[in-house]
């Protein structure tokens, strides 16, 4: 099988020797060398072509190209840029980048973690949870694939905030009808639906779209110390942030 190679010839115009020299200029010189084209992957000879097409890259440089045939059997296997007929339906030998397949992120094989939200800062707890839900702690992390784990949060009503957020942090919801805006403080929402506070914080740290909606289903928040996921055998969520625990 034959392939194509580009041969290019570079003609350099001579510069004026000096201001005192005569108006006659030195003749053009042909430069012949071997270059390695990054597209083709193998060496192409610089030679004088039979048909020249001048492309002025600079004021004193002209480059021309010539197309010729080359035997593919002479090209090293790792530097080929064309497939042979026997490789059309075979494995992809060019794209070496690993990408997770469906068997690499099966929900039934993903780990389960559990964390107690008692006296833990809301923002730092939510960021740690979102890291494990997205799978950023894994070496195989892929932004467009659901590679993360399931996280269970218990004692959601005991989560803590810093400063004056209990009275100044507001949560808004809208019924969709005119005048349907409802606003309540952190303290009011914690007494009414404490699970929604952690869900709202984690949802904001997940991707927006179809992937984010699927990842949000990996979060299980419960009021109190009990949860119905003992069959999944959850393990303690590893927390590296030492500032996540509120100091009393």
C-alpha positions as a printed Julia matrix, in Angstrom:
248×3 Matrix{Float64}:
   0.0    0.0     0.0
   1.31   3.42   -0.9
   0.82   6.64    1.02
   1.42  10.29    0.41
   4.3   12.4     1.62
   4.92  16.1     1.26
   8.3   17.29    0.07
   9.03  20.95    0.47
  11.8   23.07   -0.96
  13.0   26.21    0.76
  14.61  28.97   -1.27
  16.34  31.66    0.72
  16.93  35.06   -0.81
  20.3   36.49   -0.1
  20.67  39.65    1.88
  22.58  42.68    0.74
  26.17  42.34    1.78
  26.64  45.93    2.88
  25.58  49.45    2.08
  28.87  50.1     0.26
  28.49  47.09   -2.01
  27.26  47.3    -5.57
  23.62  46.91   -6.53
  24.21  43.35   -7.72
  22.8   40.74   -5.32
  24.12  37.26   -4.58
  22.34  34.32   -6.31
  19.69  32.28   -4.55
  20.79  29.11   -2.81
  18.8   25.9    -2.55
  18.8   24.3     0.91
  18.3   20.53    1.03
  17.76  18.72    4.32
  15.62  16.12    6.06
  12.68  17.14    8.22
  10.21  15.13   10.24
   6.64  16.16    9.56
   4.56  15.93   12.79
   1.41  15.11   10.81
   2.78  12.23    8.77
   5.08  10.95   11.53
   8.0   10.11    9.23
  10.77  12.01    7.52
  10.24  13.94    4.32
  13.1   15.09    2.12
  13.48  18.71    1.19
  14.21  18.72   -2.49
  13.71  20.94   -5.47
  10.23  20.23   -6.87
   9.38  19.97  -10.51
   6.36  22.25  -10.11
   6.91  25.15   -7.76
   4.21  27.05   -5.96
   5.62  30.03   -4.14
   4.19  30.87   -0.74
   5.87  33.94    0.79
   6.21  33.17    4.51
   8.43  36.2     4.95
  10.05  38.88    2.87
  13.11  36.79    2.05
  11.75  33.23    2.23
   9.73  31.22   -0.27
   8.48  27.69    0.3
   7.02  25.3    -2.26
   5.45  21.87   -1.88
   5.4   18.7    -3.91
   3.3   15.56   -3.43
   4.88  12.16   -4.09
   4.12   8.52   -3.29
   5.93   6.46   -0.67
   5.78   2.77    0.14
   3.83   2.23    3.38
   5.88  -0.86    4.18
   8.9    1.37    4.83
   7.09   3.38    7.5
   7.41   2.15   11.12
   4.21   0.67   12.52
   3.97   3.16   15.36
   4.31   6.1    12.92
   1.68   5.13   10.35
  -1.24   7.42    9.74
  -3.41   5.11    7.58
  -5.24   1.86    8.28
  -4.7   -1.33    6.38
  -7.69  -3.27    5.11
  -7.26  -5.95    7.76
  -7.42  -3.33   10.56
 -10.65  -1.6     9.58
 -12.85  -3.65   11.93
 -10.12  -4.34   14.48
  -9.16  -2.51   17.68
  -8.44   1.2    17.6
  -4.64   1.43   17.51
  -4.51   5.23   17.29
  -6.64   6.57   20.12
  -4.77   5.51   23.26
  -6.64   7.79   25.72
  -8.59   5.77   28.29
 -12.29   6.52   28.61
 -14.62   4.73   31.04
 -16.97   2.17   29.56
 -20.4    1.22   30.88
 -18.89  -1.64   32.9
 -16.63   0.85   34.75
 -19.46   2.75   36.46
 -22.24   0.35   37.39
 -24.4    1.73   40.21
 -24.68  -1.61   42.0
 -20.88  -1.8    42.33
 -20.3    1.72   43.64
 -19.27   2.26   47.27
 -21.55   3.8    49.89
 -20.37   6.34   52.47
 -22.06   7.67   55.57
 -21.37  10.92   57.43
 -22.81  12.4    60.61
 -23.69  16.08   60.1
 -23.68  16.91   63.81
 -21.81  20.2    64.45
 -20.27  20.2    60.96
 -20.01  23.41   58.93
 -22.58  23.31   56.14
 -20.42  24.57   53.26
 -17.37  22.45   54.03
 -19.52  19.36   54.52
 -21.34  19.94   51.22
 -18.09  20.39   49.27
 -16.68  17.13   50.67
 -19.88  15.27   49.82
 -19.94  16.64   46.27
 -16.33  15.53   45.7
 -17.19  11.91   46.48
 -20.48  12.02   44.57
 -18.7   13.29   41.45
 -15.8   10.86   41.89
 -13.08  13.52   42.01
 -11.24  11.46   44.61
 -10.63   8.67   42.05
  -7.76   8.36   39.62
 -10.3    7.42   36.94
 -12.3   10.65   37.38
 -13.98  11.72   34.15
 -15.98  14.98   34.16
 -18.67  13.74   31.77
 -19.27  10.33   33.39
 -20.99   9.31   36.62
 -18.0    7.77   38.41
 -18.84   8.76   41.99
 -20.24   7.0    45.04
 -23.39   7.19   47.17
 -23.33   9.33   50.3
 -25.69   9.02   53.29
 -26.07  11.98   55.65
 -27.63  11.48   59.08
 -28.54  13.98   61.81
 -29.21  16.63   59.19
 -30.99  18.82   61.75
 -27.72  19.3    63.68
 -25.69  20.85   60.87
 -23.96  24.1    61.84
 -23.22  27.43   60.17
 -20.85  30.21   61.09
 -21.49  33.85   61.84
 -25.04  35.2    61.68
 -26.22  32.85   58.94
 -28.95  31.37   61.12
 -30.92  34.61   60.84
 -29.4   36.25   57.74
 -29.13  33.32   55.3
 -32.32  33.17   53.22
 -33.9   30.36   51.22
 -36.33  31.27   48.45
 -38.81  29.14   46.57
 -41.48  30.05   44.04
 -44.75  28.34   43.27
 -44.68  29.54   39.64
 -47.74  31.77   40.05
 -47.75  35.58   40.39
 -46.81  36.56   43.93
 -45.79  33.0    44.78
 -42.34  33.82   46.19
 -41.73  32.33   49.64
 -38.72  33.38   51.72
 -37.55  31.86   54.99
 -34.36  31.99   57.04
 -31.93  29.17   57.77
 -33.36  28.73   61.27
 -36.94  28.47   59.98
 -36.08  25.94   57.28
 -34.02  23.87   59.72
 -37.01  23.52   62.01
 -39.38  22.7    59.14
 -37.34  20.53   56.66
 -33.71  20.15   57.84
 -32.87  17.72   55.03
 -33.49  20.4    52.41
 -30.62  22.55   53.69
 -27.96  19.94   52.91
 -29.66  18.97   49.65
 -29.72  22.6    48.52
 -26.01  23.08   49.32
 -24.86  19.89   47.58
 -27.07  20.45   44.53
 -25.41  23.8    43.92
 -21.98  22.11   43.78
 -22.97  19.5    41.2
 -23.08  19.98   37.4
 -26.14  21.66   35.98
 -27.94  19.41   33.51
 -28.71  15.75   32.94
 -25.51  14.53   34.63
 -26.08  16.71   37.69
 -29.63  15.44   38.1
 -28.41  11.85   37.99
 -25.63  12.56   40.49
 -28.04  14.23   42.9
 -29.84  10.9    43.29
 -26.69   9.55   44.98
 -27.29  11.8    47.99
 -29.43  10.38   50.81
 -30.18  12.82   53.65
 -32.09  11.81   56.78
 -33.23  13.51   59.94
 -31.96  11.63   62.95
 -29.38   8.84   63.25
 -31.37   6.12   61.44
 -31.3    5.27   57.72
 -32.67   2.38   55.6
 -29.4    1.55   53.82
 -27.8   -1.0    56.11
 -27.83  -3.61   53.33
 -25.38  -1.48   51.3
 -22.85  -1.63   54.17
 -21.8    2.03   54.1
 -18.4    3.04   55.42
 -17.38   6.25   57.15
 -16.84   9.17   54.79
 -13.15  10.19   54.91
 -12.89  13.9    55.7
  -9.51  15.62   55.35
 -10.68  19.16   56.11
  -9.95  19.72   59.79
 -11.99  22.93   59.81
 -15.23  21.12   58.99
 -16.02  20.51   62.67
 -17.42  23.52   64.47
 -15.43  24.54   67.52
 -17.43  25.01   70.67
